[in-house]
Amino acid sequence: MAQSDVLEQRPDDESDKACIQEEAPRAIHFDVFTLFPPMFSGALSESILARAQKRGILRVTLHNIRDYATDRHHTCDGYPYGGGGGMVMRPEPVVRAVETVLSRPQGWHLPDERDRFDLPAWNADEPPVPRQPTPIILLTPQGRRFDQSIAAGLSRHGRLALVCGRYEGVDERIRTQLITDELSIGDFVLSGGEIAALAIIDAVTRTLPGVLGHASGAMYDSFSDGLSGLLEGPQYTRPTAFRGEAVPEVLVSGHHANVEQWRREQSLLRSLQRRPDLLAQATIAGHLTLEDRQFLSSQGWQAPTDS
Protein backbone atom coordinates (compact mmCIF):
# COMPACT_ATOMS: atom_id res chain seq x y z
CA MET A 1 0.00 0.00 0.00
CA ALA A 2 1.34 3.43 -0.87
CA GLN A 3 2.17 5.88 1.88
CA SER A 4 -0.38 8.36 0.58
CA ASP A 5 -3.09 5.68 0.71
CA VAL A 6 -2.35 4.96 4.37
CA LEU A 7 -2.43 8.62 5.34
CA GLU A 8 -5.59 9.33 3.38
CA GLN A 9 -7.40 6.60 5.34
CA ARG A 10 -7.29 8.76 8.45
CA PRO A 11 -10.28 11.14 8.40
CA ASP A 12 -9.22 14.00 10.67
CA ASP A 13 -12.64 14.97 11.96
CA GLU A 14 -13.67 11.44 12.92
CA SER A 15 -10.30 10.69 14.51
CA ASP A 16 -10.50 13.83 16.60
CA LYS A 17 -14.01 12.98 17.77
CA ALA A 18 -12.93 9.48 18.72
CA CYS A 19 -10.16 10.85 20.91
CA ILE A 20 -12.20 13.44 22.79
CA GLN A 21 -11.83 12.77 26.50
CA GLU A 22 -14.78 11.26 28.28
CA GLU A 23 -13.63 12.18 31.78
CA ALA A 24 -15.67 14.90 33.46
CA PRO A 25 -13.55 18.03 33.30
CA ARG A 26 -12.18 19.73 36.38
CA ALA A 27 -12.43 23.49 36.46
CA ILE A 28 -9.93 26.14 37.51
CA HIS A 29 -10.38 29.83 38.20
CA PHE A 30 -7.62 32.41 37.81
CA ASP A 31 -7.77 35.83 39.43
CA VAL A 32 -5.19 37.99 37.66
CA PHE A 33 -4.01 41.25 39.22
CA THR A 34 -2.40 43.62 36.74
CA LEU A 35 -1.98 47.25 35.79
CA PHE A 36 -2.72 46.36 32.16
CA PRO A 37 -5.80 44.10 31.80
CA PRO A 38 -6.12 44.69 28.01
CA MET A 39 -2.90 42.73 27.49
CA PHE A 40 -4.85 39.52 28.18
CA SER A 41 -7.79 39.98 25.83
CA GLY A 42 -6.25 38.55 22.66
CA ALA A 43 -4.73 35.40 24.14
CA LEU A 44 -7.79 34.55 26.23
CA SER A 45 -10.22 34.97 23.33
CA GLU A 46 -8.57 32.57 20.89
CA SER A 47 -7.85 28.87 20.38
CA ILE A 48 -7.58 26.43 23.30
CA LEU A 49 -8.05 28.97 26.08
CA ALA A 50 -11.20 30.33 24.47
CA ARG A 51 -12.65 26.84 24.08
CA ALA A 52 -11.76 25.93 27.66
CA GLN A 53 -13.65 28.98 28.90
CA LYS A 54 -16.64 28.18 26.70
CA ARG A 55 -16.76 24.67 28.19
CA GLY A 56 -16.54 26.02 31.73
CA ILE A 57 -13.19 24.38 32.46
CA LEU A 58 -11.28 27.67 32.64
CA ARG A 59 -12.45 30.92 34.19
CA VAL A 60 -10.32 34.06 34.32
CA THR A 61 -11.21 37.30 36.10
CA LEU A 62 -8.97 40.30 35.48
CA HIS A 63 -8.51 42.88 38.22
CA ASN A 64 -6.96 46.28 37.59
CA ILE A 65 -4.69 47.05 40.54
CA ARG A 66 -5.03 50.76 39.79
CA ASP A 67 -8.72 50.60 40.72
CA TYR A 68 -7.67 49.91 44.31
CA ALA A 69 -5.44 52.97 44.67
CA THR A 70 -7.38 55.61 46.61
CA ASP A 71 -5.54 58.83 45.77
CA ARG A 72 -6.80 61.17 43.08
CA HIS A 73 -4.35 59.90 40.46
CA HIS A 74 -4.69 56.21 41.39
CA THR A 75 -0.96 55.99 42.03
CA CYS A 76 0.46 52.46 42.24
CA ASP A 77 4.20 53.11 42.25
CA GLY A 78 6.78 55.19 44.08
CA TYR A 79 10.48 56.02 44.10
CA PRO A 80 12.63 53.40 45.85
CA TYR A 81 13.98 54.22 49.30
CA GLY A 82 17.75 54.47 49.17
CA GLY A 83 17.73 55.75 45.62
CA GLY A 84 18.25 53.94 42.36
CA GLY A 85 16.61 53.84 38.99
CA GLY A 86 13.05 52.89 38.23
CA MET A 87 9.89 52.80 40.31
CA VAL A 88 8.54 50.25 42.78
CA MET A 89 4.96 49.01 43.08
CA ARG A 90 3.39 50.21 46.33
CA PRO A 91 1.99 47.64 48.77
CA GLU A 92 -1.40 49.20 49.57
CA PRO A 93 -3.20 48.88 46.21
CA VAL A 94 -1.76 45.43 45.48
CA VAL A 95 -2.57 43.98 48.91
CA ARG A 96 -5.98 45.62 49.01
CA ALA A 97 -6.87 44.29 45.57
CA VAL A 98 -5.87 40.71 46.31
CA GLU A 99 -7.39 40.55 49.78
CA THR A 100 -10.63 42.17 48.64
CA VAL A 101 -11.06 39.75 45.75
CA LEU A 102 -10.04 36.54 47.52
CA SER A 103 -12.46 37.20 50.39
CA ARG A 104 -15.29 37.05 47.86
CA PRO A 105 -16.69 34.31 45.57
CA GLN A 106 -14.92 33.25 42.41
CA GLY A 107 -15.70 35.57 39.53
CA TRP A 108 -16.35 38.64 41.68
CA HIS A 109 -14.91 41.93 40.46
CA LEU A 110 -15.53 45.61 41.01
CA PRO A 111 -18.69 46.75 39.24
CA ASP A 112 -17.93 48.56 36.01
CA GLU A 113 -20.43 51.32 36.75
CA ARG A 114 -19.17 52.08 40.28
CA ASP A 115 -17.88 55.45 41.37
CA ARG A 116 -14.09 55.74 41.04
CA PHE A 117 -13.54 55.74 44.79
CA ASP A 118 -16.39 53.48 45.85
CA LEU A 119 -14.38 50.52 47.12
CA PRO A 120 -15.40 47.74 49.52
CA ALA A 121 -14.32 48.34 53.10
CA TRP A 122 -10.79 47.19 53.88
CA ASN A 123 -8.69 47.38 57.02
CA ALA A 124 -4.96 47.44 56.31
CA ASP A 125 -4.23 46.18 59.84
CA GLU A 126 -6.66 43.24 59.77
CA PRO A 127 -6.30 40.98 56.71
CA PRO A 128 -9.65 39.39 55.77
CA VAL A 129 -10.10 35.63 55.78
CA PRO A 130 -10.04 34.19 52.23
CA ARG A 131 -13.03 32.11 51.20
CA GLN A 132 -10.75 29.17 50.35
CA PRO A 133 -7.01 28.46 50.53
CA THR A 134 -5.65 30.03 47.37
CA PRO A 135 -2.05 30.17 46.15
CA ILE A 136 -1.08 33.81 45.58
CA ILE A 137 1.69 33.77 43.00
CA LEU A 138 3.94 36.68 42.12
CA LEU A 139 5.41 36.63 38.60
CA THR A 140 9.00 37.76 39.01
CA PRO A 141 12.47 36.91 37.63
CA GLN A 142 13.43 36.10 41.23
CA GLY A 143 10.92 33.25 41.46
CA ARG A 144 11.52 29.53 41.12
CA ARG A 145 11.68 28.31 37.55
CA PHE A 146 8.27 27.35 36.21
CA ASP A 147 8.11 23.94 34.51
CA GLN A 148 5.69 21.21 33.52
CA SER A 149 5.67 19.55 36.93
CA ILE A 150 4.72 22.85 38.59
CA ALA A 151 1.98 23.33 35.99
CA ALA A 152 0.56 19.91 36.84
CA GLY A 153 0.68 20.69 40.55
CA LEU A 154 -1.07 24.04 40.16
CA SER A 155 -3.83 22.42 38.11
CA ARG A 156 -5.00 20.59 41.25
CA HIS A 157 -6.13 23.87 42.79
CA GLY A 158 -9.59 25.19 42.09
CA ARG A 159 -8.50 28.81 42.35
CA LEU A 160 -5.21 30.59 41.71
CA ALA A 161 -4.23 34.24 42.09
CA LEU A 162 -1.54 35.66 39.80
CA VAL A 163 0.05 39.01 40.67
CA CYS A 164 1.84 40.69 37.78
CA GLY A 165 4.82 42.72 38.85
CA ARG A 166 5.84 45.86 36.96
CA TYR A 167 8.46 48.56 36.90
CA GLU A 168 11.57 47.81 39.00
CA GLY A 169 9.62 45.30 41.08
CA VAL A 170 7.27 45.22 44.06
CA ASP A 171 7.67 46.50 47.58
CA GLU A 172 9.17 43.68 49.64
CA ARG A 173 6.24 43.80 52.07
CA ILE A 174 3.99 42.48 49.31
CA ARG A 175 6.16 39.39 49.34
CA THR A 176 6.35 39.00 53.11
CA GLN A 177 2.70 39.72 53.90
CA LEU A 178 0.74 38.48 50.90
CA ILE A 179 2.54 36.27 48.39
CA THR A 180 2.66 32.49 48.92
CA ASP A 181 4.78 31.57 45.89
CA GLU A 182 6.96 33.24 43.26
CA LEU A 183 7.44 31.96 39.73
CA SER A 184 9.67 32.86 36.79
CA ILE A 185 9.35 31.56 33.24
CA GLY A 186 13.07 31.89 32.52
CA ASP A 187 16.34 33.63 33.19
CA PHE A 188 15.47 36.86 31.45
CA VAL A 189 13.58 40.03 32.33
CA LEU A 190 10.26 41.14 30.83
CA SER A 191 8.60 44.52 31.19
CA GLY A 192 6.02 42.97 33.50
CA GLY A 193 4.44 39.75 34.67
CA GLU A 194 1.54 39.74 32.21
CA ILE A 195 3.22 37.60 29.54
CA ALA A 196 4.44 35.19 32.22
CA ALA A 197 0.93 35.00 33.68
CA LEU A 198 -0.50 34.12 30.27
CA ALA A 199 2.13 31.40 29.84
CA ILE A 200 1.20 29.90 33.20
CA ILE A 201 -2.53 30.06 32.50
CA ASP A 202 -2.00 28.28 29.18
CA ALA A 203 0.36 25.63 30.56
CA VAL A 204 -1.83 24.86 33.57
CA THR A 205 -5.08 24.82 31.59
CA ARG A 206 -3.89 22.33 28.99
CA THR A 207 -3.16 19.76 31.70
CA LEU A 208 -6.85 19.63 32.68
CA PRO A 209 -9.03 16.80 31.37
CA GLY A 210 -11.28 17.88 28.53
CA VAL A 211 -9.23 20.88 27.39
CA LEU A 212 -7.33 19.29 24.52
CA GLY A 213 -9.07 17.48 21.69
CA HIS A 214 -7.13 14.26 22.18
CA ALA A 215 -7.09 12.31 25.42
CA SER A 216 -3.33 11.83 25.15
CA GLY A 217 -2.64 15.35 23.91
CA ALA A 218 -0.80 16.58 26.99
CA MET A 219 0.40 13.15 28.09
CA TYR A 220 3.14 13.01 25.47
CA ASP A 221 4.12 16.66 25.30
CA SER A 222 7.74 17.59 25.89
CA PHE A 223 8.62 17.43 29.61
CA SER A 224 5.53 15.34 30.39
CA ASP A 225 5.44 12.16 32.48
CA GLY A 226 4.46 10.19 29.38
CA LEU A 227 7.86 11.02 27.88
CA SER A 228 9.76 10.60 31.15
CA GLY A 229 10.31 14.35 31.19
CA LEU A 230 12.16 14.27 27.85
CA LEU A 231 11.63 16.20 24.63
CA GLU A 232 9.03 15.12 22.10
CA GLY A 233 10.37 13.75 18.84
CA PRO A 234 9.55 14.89 15.28
CA GLN A 235 6.01 14.91 13.91
CA TYR A 236 4.80 14.58 10.30
CA THR A 237 1.58 15.05 8.35
CA ARG A 238 0.58 15.41 4.68
CA PRO A 239 2.09 15.50 2.12
CA THR A 240 4.13 12.31 2.31
CA ALA A 241 6.99 14.04 0.50
CA PHE A 242 7.95 17.70 0.57
CA ARG A 243 10.93 19.08 -1.36
CA GLY A 244 12.38 15.63 -1.63
CA GLU A 245 12.04 14.77 2.07
CA ALA A 246 9.65 11.90 2.77
CA VAL A 247 7.76 10.89 5.88
CA PRO A 248 9.69 8.07 7.62
CA GLU A 249 8.45 4.72 6.34
CA VAL A 250 7.79 3.39 9.83
CA LEU A 251 5.07 6.00 10.47
CA VAL A 252 2.95 4.73 7.59
CA SER A 253 3.75 1.05 8.04
CA GLY A 254 0.69 0.35 10.19
CA HIS A 255 2.92 -1.49 12.70
CA HIS A 256 2.01 0.18 15.97
CA ALA A 257 4.77 -1.38 18.06
CA ASN A 258 7.42 -0.21 15.60
CA VAL A 259 5.88 3.25 15.53
CA GLU A 260 5.99 3.49 19.32
CA GLN A 261 9.58 2.28 19.41
CA TRP A 262 10.59 4.82 16.75
CA ARG A 263 8.89 7.63 18.63
CA ARG A 264 10.60 6.67 21.87
CA GLU A 265 13.99 6.52 20.18
CA GLN A 266 13.42 9.88 18.51
CA SER A 267 12.49 11.40 21.86
CA LEU A 268 15.69 10.01 23.38
CA LEU A 269 17.79 11.18 20.45
CA ARG A 270 16.36 14.70 20.39
CA SER A 271 16.88 15.02 24.13
CA LEU A 272 20.46 13.81 23.75
CA GLN A 273 21.14 16.36 21.03
CA ARG A 274 19.38 19.35 22.58
CA ARG A 275 18.84 18.78 26.30
CA PRO A 276 21.23 16.17 27.72
CA ASP A 277 20.42 17.52 31.18
CA LEU A 278 16.94 15.99 30.82
CA LEU A 279 18.49 12.58 30.18
CA ALA A 280 20.57 12.95 33.32
CA GLN A 281 17.45 13.77 35.32
CA ALA A 282 15.55 10.82 33.81
CA THR A 283 18.44 8.52 34.65
CA ILE A 284 18.57 9.62 38.27
CA ALA A 285 14.79 9.24 38.55
CA GLY A 286 14.98 5.71 37.11
CA HIS A 287 12.80 6.54 34.10
CA LEU A 288 15.08 5.02 31.46
CA THR A 289 14.61 1.37 30.56
CA LEU A 290 17.42 -0.97 29.60
CA GLU A 291 16.37 -0.59 25.97
CA ASP A 292 16.49 3.20 26.33
CA ARG A 293 20.01 3.07 27.70
CA GLN A 294 21.19 0.65 25.03
CA PHE A 295 19.84 2.89 22.28
CA LEU A 296 21.42 5.99 23.79
CA SER A 297 24.75 4.20 24.16
CA SER A 298 24.63 3.36 20.45
CA GLN A 299 24.33 7.10 19.81
CA GLY A 300 27.41 7.94 21.85
CA TRP A 301 25.73 8.71 25.16
CA GLN A 302 27.58 8.00 28.37
CA ALA A 303 25.42 7.36 31.41
CA PRO A 304 26.11 9.69 34.34
CA THR A 305 28.00 8.06 37.18
CA ASP A 306 27.67 8.66 40.90
CA SER A 307 30.24 11.13 42.16
C-alpha positions in Angstrom: 0.0 0.0 0.0 1.3 3.4 -0.9 2.2 5.9 1.9 -0.4 8.4 0.6 -3.1 5.7 0.7 -2.4 5.0 4.4 -2.4 8.6 5.3 -5.6 9.3 3.4 -7.4 6.6 5.3 -7.3 8.8 8.5 -10.3 11.1 8.4 -9.2 14.0 10.7 -12.6 15.0 12.0 -13.7 11.4 12.9 -10.3 10.7 14.5 -10.5 13.8 16.6 -14.0 13.0 17.8 -12.9 9.5 18.7 -10.2 10.8 20.9 -12.2 13.4 22.8 -11.8 12.8 26.5 -14.8 11.3 28.3 -13.6 12.2 31.8 -15.7 14.9 33.5 -13.5 18.0 33.3 -12.2 19.7 36.4 -12.4 23.5 36.5 -9.9 26.1 37.5 -10.4 29.8 38.2 -7.6 32.4 37.8 -7.8 35.8 39.4 -5.2 38.0 37.7 -4.0 41.3 39.2 -2.4 43.6 36.7 -2.0 47.2 35.8 -2.7 46.4 32.2 -5.8 44.1 31.8 -6.1 44.7 28.0 -2.9 42.7 27.5 -4.8 39.5 28.2 -7.8 40.0 25.8 -6.3 38.6 22.7 -4.7 35.4 24.1 -7.8 34.6 26.2 -10.2 35.0 23.3 -8.6 32.6 20.9 -7.9 28.9 20.4 -7.6 26.4 23.3 -8.0 29.0 26.1 -11.2 30.3 24.5 -12.6 26.8 24.1 -11.8 25.9 27.7 -13.7 29.0 28.9 -16.6 28.2 26.7 -16.8 24.7 28.2 -16.5 26.0 31.7 -13.2 24.4 32.5 -11.3 27.7 32.6 -12.4 30.9 34.2 -10.3 34.1 34.3 -11.2 37.3 36.1 -9.0 40.3 35.5 -8.5 42.9 38.2 -7.0 46.3 37.6 -4.7 47.1 40.5 -5.0 50.8 39.8 -8.7 50.6 40.7 -7.7 49.9 44.3 -5.4 53.0 44.7 -7.4 55.6 46.6 -5.5 58.8 45.8 -6.8 61.2 43.1 -4.4 59.9 40.5 -4.7 56.2 41.4 -1.0 56.0 42.0 0.5 52.5 42.2 4.2 53.1 42.3 6.8 55.2 44.1 10.5 56.0 44.1 12.6 53.4 45.9 14.0 54.2 49.3 17.8 54.5 49.2 17.7 55.7 45.6 18.3 53.9 42.4 16.6 53.8 39.0 13.0 52.9 38.2 9.9 52.8 40.3 8.5 50.2 42.8 5.0 49.0 43.1 3.4 50.2 46.3 2.0 47.6 48.8 -1.4 49.2 49.6 -3.2 48.9 46.2 -1.8 45.4 45.5 -2.6 44.0 48.9 -6.0 45.6 49.0 -6.9 44.3 45.6 -5.9 40.7 46.3 -7.4 40.6 49.8 -10.6 42.2 48.6 -11.1 39.7 45.7 -10.0 36.5 47.5 -12.5 37.2 50.4 -15.3 37.1 47.9 -16.7 34.3 45.6 -14.9 33.3 42.4 -15.7 35.6 39.5 -16.4 38.6 41.7 -14.9 41.9 40.5 -15.5 45.6 41.0 -18.7 46.8 39.2 -17.9 48.6 36.0 -20.4 51.3 36.8 -19.2 52.1 40.3 -17.9 55.4 41.4 -14.1 55.7 41.0 -13.5 55.7 44.8 -16.4 53.5 45.8 -14.4 50.5 47.1 -15.4 47.7 49.5 -14.3 48.3 53.1 -10.8 47.2 53.9 -8.7 47.4 57.0 -5.0 47.4 56.3 -4.2 46.2 59.8 -6.7 43.2 59.8 -6.3 41.0 56.7 -9.6 39.4 55.8 -10.1 35.6 55.8 -10.0 34.2 52.2 -13.0 32.1 51.2 -10.7 29.2 50.3 -7.0 28.5 50.5 -5.7 30.0 47.4 -2.0 30.2 46.2 -1.1 33.8 45.6 1.7 33.8 43.0 3.9 36.7 42.1 5.4 36.6 38.6 9.0 37.8 39.0 12.5 36.9 37.6 13.4 36.1 41.2 10.9 33.3 41.5 11.5 29.5 41.1 11.7 28.3 37.5 8.3 27.3 36.2 8.1 23.9 34.5 5.7 21.2 33.5 5.7 19.5 36.9 4.7 22.9 38.6 2.0 23.3 36.0 0.6 19.9 36.8 0.7 20.7 40.6 -1.1 24.0 40.2 -3.8 22.4 38.1 -5.0 20.6 41.2 -6.1 23.9 42.8 -9.6 25.2 42.1 -8.5 28.8 42.3 -5.2 30.6 41.7 -4.2 34.2 42.1 -1.5 35.7 39.8 0.0 39.0 40.7 1.8 40.7 37.8 4.8 42.7 38.9 5.8 45.9 37.0 8.5 48.6 36.9 11.6 47.8 39.0 9.6 45.3 41.1 7.3 45.2 44.1 7.7 46.5 47.6 9.2 43.7 49.6 6.2 43.8 52.1 4.0 42.5 49.3 6.2 39.4 49.3 6.3 39.0 53.1 2.7 39.7 53.9 0.7 38.5 50.9 2.5 36.3 48.4 2.7 32.5 48.9 4.8 31.6 45.9 7.0 33.2 43.3 7.4 32.0 39.7 9.7 32.9 36.8 9.3 31.6 33.2 13.1 31.9 32.5 16.3 33.6 33.2 15.5 36.9 31.5 13.6 40.0 32.3 10.3 41.1 30.8 8.6 44.5 31.2 6.0 43.0 33.5 4.4 39.7 34.7 1.5 39.7 32.2 3.2 37.6 29.5 4.4 35.2 32.2 0.9 35.0 33.7 -0.5 34.1 30.3 2.1 31.4 29.8 1.2 29.9 33.2 -2.5 30.1 32.5 -2.0 28.3 29.2 0.4 25.6 30.6 -1.8 24.9 33.6 -5.1 24.8 31.6 -3.9 22.3 29.0 -3.2 19.8 31.7 -6.8 19.6 32.7 -9.0 16.8 31.4 -11.3 17.9 28.5 -9.2 20.9 27.4 -7.3 19.3 24.5 -9.1 17.5 21.7 -7.1 14.3 22.2 -7.1 12.3 25.4 -3.3 11.8 25.2 -2.6 15.3 23.9 -0.8 16.6 27.0 0.4 13.2 28.1 3.1 13.0 25.5 4.1 16.7 25.3 7.7 17.6 25.9 8.6 17.4 29.6 5.5 15.3 30.4 5.4 12.2 32.5 4.5 10.2 29.4 7.9 11.0 27.9 9.8 10.6 31.1 10.3 14.3 31.2 12.2 14.3 27.9 11.6 16.2 24.6 9.0 15.1 22.1 10.4 13.8 18.8 9.6 14.9 15.3 6.0 14.9 13.9 4.8 14.6 10.3 1.6 15.1 8.3 0.6 15.4 4.7 2.1 15.5 2.1 4.1 12.3 2.3 7.0 14.0 0.5 8.0 17.7 0.6 10.9 19.1 -1.4 12.4 15.6 -1.6 12.0 14.8 2.1 9.7 11.9 2.8 7.8 10.9 5.9 9.7 8.1 7.6 8.4 4.7 6.3 7.8 3.4 9.8 5.1 6.0 10.5 2.9 4.7 7.6 3.8 1.1 8.0 0.7 0.4 10.2 2.9 -1.5 12.7 2.0 0.2 16.0 4.8 -1.4 18.1 7.4 -0.2 15.6 5.9 3.3 15.5 6.0 3.5 19.3 9.6 2.3 19.4 10.6 4.8 16.7 8.9 7.6 18.6 10.6 6.7 21.9 14.0 6.5 20.2 13.4 9.9 18.5 12.5 11.4 21.9 15.7 10.0 23.4 17.8 11.2 20.4 16.4 14.7 20.4 16.9 15.0 24.1 20.5 13.8 23.8 21.1 16.4 21.0 19.4 19.4 22.6 18.8 18.8 26.3 21.2 16.2 27.7 20.4 17.5 31.2 16.9 16.0 30.8 18.5 12.6 30.2 20.6 13.0 33.3 17.4 13.8 35.3 15.6 10.8 33.8 18.4 8.5 34.6 18.6 9.6 38.3 14.8 9.2 38.5 15.0 5.7 37.1 12.8 6.5 34.1 15.1 5.0 31.5 14.6 1.4 30.6 17.4 -1.0 29.6 16.4 -0.6 26.0 16.5 3.2 26.3 20.0 3.1 27.7 21.2 0.7 25.0 19.8 2.9 22.3 21.4 6.0 23.8 24.8 4.2 24.2 24.6 3.4 20.5 24.3 7.1 19.8 27.4 7.9 21.9 25.7 8.7 25.2 27.6 8.0 28.4 25.4 7.4 31.4 26.1 9.7 34.3 28.0 8.1 37.2 27.7 8.7 40.9 30.2 11.1 42.2 
